[in-house]
Amino acid sequence: YKKVQDLSSELIIKIEYMRWLLFRPKVLFILNPLSETDLNLQKIIIDMINYLHKNNLTVIIATTNNASIDKIKCKTKYIEPFKSLQNNL
């Protein structure tokens, strides 16, 4: 047995992916999925998100880095913070 903190980042991401598949939620919220990851791990995460989307899972991603989510092949909707508030002032 290994402690979670001793696992590689790639293995932890794969475990998360298995949890997503096991529980089959209808909506998945992900916060900054590509932050602090190398290119190899980013590809794995993007592939997982694309797979889940293809299997009719709604994926909601909250991030401050819009460039990173442009690689994900899903329908995207950008919500800019305070935009609606600014329009009403």
Secondary structure, DSSP 8 states (H G I E B T S, - for coil): ---GGGS-HHHHHHHHHHHHHHH--SEEEEESTTTT--HHHHHHHHHHHHHHHHTT-EEEEE-S-HHHHTTS-S------TTHHHHHT-
